[in-house]
Amino acid sequence: MNVIVGETNMDVEWIGCMVLARCLYPGCRLVRSRLIHPVARNLFNVYQNHLDLVTLKELKGVQVDNIVIVDTRMYQRVKEYLDVIERGTGDITIYDH
């Protein structure tokens, strides 16, 4: 499996980055954080069914080959994902501004 993750606290920018990254990497699954910023809550509620997000719980025991990280380059901000994901031999690609 190939996944796209963003920083731990999902905000409006997170949603935009994830959607754009999926256009660049159409075979990747978007991984949802357990936290969502209050400002992004309404936008998320409207579009969550269109985003087709997977949870960290769904990733347990699944080997992830390639990881695309968006909206951050700091390990602490993606630690919740990297602690759960079982890494394969693929690449980690980072897009930050």
Protein Blocks (a to p, Z undefined) as FASTA:
>chain_A
ZZddddfbdcfklmmmmmmmmmmmmmbccdddfbdcfklmmmmmmmmmmnopacfklmgo
pacfbdcdehiabfklmmmmmmmpccdfbdcddddZZ
